[in-house]
Amino acid sequence: MENRYAVVDIGSNTVRMVIYDQEENGALTRVIGEKASLGLVNFVSDGCMSDLGLNKLLETLEGFGLAAAKVGCDELVAFATASLRGLENTNDILEKIKAHTGIIVDVLSGEEEAAFNFGGLQAAFALTDGMMVDMGGGSTEVLSFAGGDIAHLSSLPFGCLQLHKQFISEILPTTGEEQAIRAYVRRHVASCHWLPGAAHTAYAMGGTAKAATKVYGAFYGEGRPKSLHIGQLTGLYRQLTANKEQAAILLVEEVPDRLHTLLPGLCGLIELLHIAGAERVVISECGVREGYLARHLSRETTRVAGD
């Protein structure tokens, strides 16, 4: 008999709920997903999320909870990443979410987020050596692995929405703004001594990477690629920044919720990949949500066995 679970991922840019069925053999199958582009990082000032941002989050979570119950979920689990990590009013937010919706939110550290991403990646690929990168709205998690095990991991304090908010004055980046983003990424990556030359193949997850492949397929009139050479990714960025009117139309048609954030995010992602020496980028549909749910279910199994 299948069990059904809902996983809610509260990110800085997007809040998502994905529903999975767990088969008798333990395998997880994605049933349906739903998202709300709240841009929570825009509601943070002086280290605190505003009441307006909190109310938007509460409304979204309440709707997700009702939807999960309607489709017969046995349980809903929720976590937050950079959206709530490190805020001065995090505890107050968590208490209000629980009181208003009954949902208990687990706030992940950057290292936990990276590790869960790797767990999700392992479910989708047979991994040996390489690196993983997940650019979200407010942070980017990177790790390298060797022999299928994590070798190094780091959480970097930049993401697509944060880069747009900090550096972009209009919609698409100017040459000067691009240079500022690249310098900013290099400055923060300098603390990752292991990153330069880390891998030839990078596994990318998160909205920036997925949206980039969707735009690539539309721009070149191809299907959505599952992997890209770094030169192809760089070429797409150059084409879009050189033809801003065409780029704006394409982004509105293909990824309207990322009109402002895709190019600054892609600029930062490409710079990071260049530093790592990655020549090929493989896009993963699995990541932190699958890794988090797998850990949760393993803990439940252990708890039941110990009762």
C-alpha positions in Angstrom: 0.0 0.0 0.0 1.3 3.4 -1.0 1.9 6.2 1.5 1.6 9.8 0.3 3.7 12.7 1.7 3.8 16.5 1.0 7.1 18.3 1.3 7.1 22.1 1.6 10.3 24.0 0.8 10.4 27.6 1.9 13.0 29.4 -0.2 14.0 33.0 -0.5 12.5 33.3 -3.9 9.9 30.5 -4.2 7.9 28.4 -1.8 7.1 25.0 -3.2 5.1 22.0 -2.2 5.8 18.6 -3.9 3.7 15.5 -3.2 5.3 12.1 -3.4 4.0 8.5 -3.2 6.2 6.0 -1.4 6.0 2.6 -3.0 6.2 -0.6 -0.9 9.9 -0.9 -1.8 10.5 2.5 -0.4 11.0 4.3 -3.7 9.5 7.8 -4.0 7.5 8.9 -7.0 6.7 12.6 -7.6 2.9 13.0 -8.0 2.4 16.8 -8.4 4.0 20.1 -7.4 2.8 23.5 -6.7 4.7 26.8 -6.1 4.2 30.4 -5.1 6.8 33.0 -6.1 6.8 35.1 -2.9 10.3 36.6 -3.1 10.5 36.5 0.7 14.0 38.1 0.7 12.4 41.3 -0.5 10.5 41.5 2.8 13.6 41.4 5.0 14.9 44.6 6.4 17.4 45.0 9.3 17.6 41.3 9.7 13.8 40.8 10.2 11.0 39.7 8.0 8.1 42.2 7.8 4.5 41.4 8.8 3.6 41.7 5.1 6.1 39.0 4.2 5.0 36.8 7.0 1.3 37.1 6.1 2.0 36.1 2.5 3.9 33.1 3.8 1.1 32.1 6.2 -1.5 32.4 3.5 0.6 30.2 1.2 1.3 27.6 3.8 -2.4 27.4 4.8 -3.4 26.8 1.2 -0.7 24.2 0.8 -1.9 22.4 3.9 -5.5 22.3 2.7 -4.4 21.0 -0.8 -2.2 18.3 0.8 -5.1 17.1 2.9 -7.5 17.2 -0.1 -5.3 14.8 -2.1 -4.9 12.4 0.8 -1.4 13.0 2.1 -0.6 11.0 5.2 1.9 13.7 6.4 3.2 17.1 5.5 6.8 18.1 6.4 8.3 21.5 5.9 11.7 23.1 5.9 13.2 26.5 5.2 16.6 27.4 3.8 18.1 30.9 3.5 14.6 32.4 3.6 14.4 32.1 7.4 18.0 31.1 8.2 19.7 33.7 10.4 16.8 36.2 10.7 16.5 37.9 14.0 12.8 37.1 14.2 13.1 33.4 13.0 11.7 31.9 16.2 8.7 34.3 16.2 8.0 33.4 12.6 8.1 29.7 13.3 5.8 30.1 16.3 3.3 32.0 14.2 3.4 29.5 11.4 2.7 26.6 13.9 -0.1 28.6 15.6 -1.8 29.6 12.3 -1.3 26.5 10.2 -0.2 23.7 12.5 2.9 23.2 10.4 6.2 22.7 12.1 9.1 24.2 10.0 12.6 22.9 10.2 15.2 25.6 9.4 18.2 24.0 7.7 21.8 25.2 8.1 23.6 25.7 4.8 25.6 22.5 5.4 22.4 20.5 6.1 20.9 21.9 2.9 23.9 20.9 0.8 23.9 17.4 2.4 20.2 16.9 1.7 20.8 18.1 -1.9 23.4 15.4 -2.3 21.1 12.8 -0.9 18.5 13.7 -3.5 21.2 13.7 -6.2 22.2 10.2 -5.2 18.7 9.0 -5.8 18.8 10.1 -9.4 22.4 9.4 -10.5 25.1 6.8 -10.0 27.8 9.2 -8.6 31.5 8.7 -8.5 33.5 11.9 -8.7 32.3 15.4 -9.4 30.6 18.5 -7.8 27.1 19.7 -7.0 25.8 23.3 -7.1 22.4 24.5 -6.0 21.7 28.2 -6.5 18.6 29.3 -4.7 17.2 32.7 -4.1 19.3 33.7 -1.2 22.2 31.2 -1.0 24.2 28.7 -3.1 25.2 25.3 -1.8 28.3 23.7 -3.3 30.0 20.4 -2.6 32.5 18.0 -4.2 32.3 14.3 -3.9 34.8 11.5 -4.6 34.0 7.8 -4.7 30.3 8.6 -4.2 30.9 10.3 -0.8 31.0 14.0 0.1 34.5 15.4 0.2 33.9 19.1 0.8 30.8 21.3 1.2 30.1 25.0 1.6 27.1 27.3 1.7 27.7 30.6 0.0 25.7 33.8 0.9 24.4 34.7 -2.6 21.5 33.6 -4.8 19.7 34.7 -7.8 17.2 37.0 -6.0 19.8 38.4 -3.7 22.1 39.2 -6.6 19.3 41.0 -8.4 18.4 42.9 -5.3 21.9 44.0 -4.6 23.3 44.7 -8.0 20.7 45.2 -10.7 19.1 48.6 -11.2 16.5 47.7 -13.8 15.5 44.3 -15.2 18.5 42.9 -17.0 22.2 43.4 -16.0 24.4 46.0 -17.6 28.1 45.3 -18.3 29.1 47.0 -15.2 26.6 45.2 -13.1 27.7 41.9 -14.5 31.3 42.7 -13.6 30.2 43.5 -10.1 28.4 40.2 -9.7 31.4 38.2 -11.0 33.7 40.0 -8.6 31.2 39.5 -5.7 31.1 35.7 -6.4 34.9 35.5 -6.7 35.2 37.2 -3.3 32.9 34.8 -1.5 34.2 31.7 -3.3 37.8 32.6 -2.2 36.9 31.0 1.2 36.3 27.6 -0.5 39.9 26.5 -0.9 38.8 23.2 -2.4 36.7 24.7 -5.2 39.2 25.8 -7.9 39.5 22.8 -10.3 37.1 20.8 -8.2 35.5 18.8 -11.1 35.0 18.5 -14.8 31.3 17.6 -14.3 29.0 19.6 -12.2 25.5 18.5 -11.2 23.2 21.6 -11.0 19.8 21.8 -9.3 17.6 24.7 -8.3 15.5 27.1 -10.2 18.2 29.1 -11.9 19.7 26.0 -13.6 16.4 24.5 -14.6 15.1 27.8 -16.0 18.3 28.3 -18.0 17.8 25.0 -19.8 14.2 25.8 -20.5 15.2 29.2 -22.0 18.1 27.5 -23.9 15.7 25.1 -25.6 13.3 27.8 -26.5 16.0 30.2 -27.8 17.7 27.6 -30.0 14.5 25.9 -31.0 15.5 22.6 -29.4 14.1 20.3 -26.7 15.0 21.1 -23.1 18.5 19.7 -22.6 19.4 17.5 -19.7 23.0 18.7 -19.8 25.0 21.6 -21.3 28.7 22.3 -22.0 29.8 25.3 -20.0 30.4 27.1 -23.4 26.8 26.6 -24.3 25.6 28.1 -21.0 28.0 31.0 -21.4 26.9 31.5 -25.0 23.2 31.6 -24.0 24.0 34.3 -21.4 26.0 36.4 -24.0 23.2 36.1 -26.5 20.6 37.2 -24.0 22.6 40.2 -22.6 23.4 41.3 -26.1 19.8 41.3 -27.3 17.9 42.6 -24.2 14.6 43.3 -25.9 14.5 39.8 -27.4 15.7 38.4 -24.0 12.9 40.2 -22.1 10.3 38.8 -24.4 11.7 35.3 -24.2 11.9 35.4 -20.4 8.3 36.6 -20.1 7.1 33.8 -22.4 9.2 31.0 -20.9 10.0 31.8 -17.2 7.9 34.9 -16.3 8.5 34.3 -12.5 12.2 34.6 -13.2 12.2 37.7 -15.4 14.3 39.7 -13.0 16.4 36.9 -11.4 17.5 34.5 -14.1 20.3 36.5 -15.7 21.9 37.7 -12.5 21.7 34.2 -11.2 23.0 32.7 -14.4 25.9 35.2 -14.3 26.9 34.2 -10.8 26.4 30.5 -11.6 28.6 30.6 -14.7 31.4 32.4 -12.7 31.3 29.8 -10.0 31.4 27.0 -12.6 34.4 28.6 -14.3 36.3 28.8 -11.0 35.5 25.1 -10.4 36.8 24.1 -13.8 33.5 22.5 -14.7 33.3 21.7 -18.4 29.9 20.0 -18.4 26.7 20.7 -16.4 24.1 18.0 -15.8 20.7 19.2 -14.6 19.1 17.3 -11.8 15.4 17.3 -11.1 16.0 15.8 -7.7 17.6 17.6 -4.8 17.0 18.9 -1.3 13.3 18.0 -1.1 13.9 14.3 -2.0 16.9 14.2 0.4 15.0 15.7 3.2 12.0 13.5 2.9 14.2 10.4 2.6 16.0 11.4 5.9 12.6 12.0 7.6 11.2 8.6 6.5 14.4 6.8 7.6 14.0 8.4 11.1 10.4 7.4 11.3 11.3 3.8 10.4 13.9 3.8 13.1 11.5 5.3 15.6 8.8 2.7 14.9 11.3 -0.1 15.0 12.4 1.0 18.4 8.9 1.3 19.9 
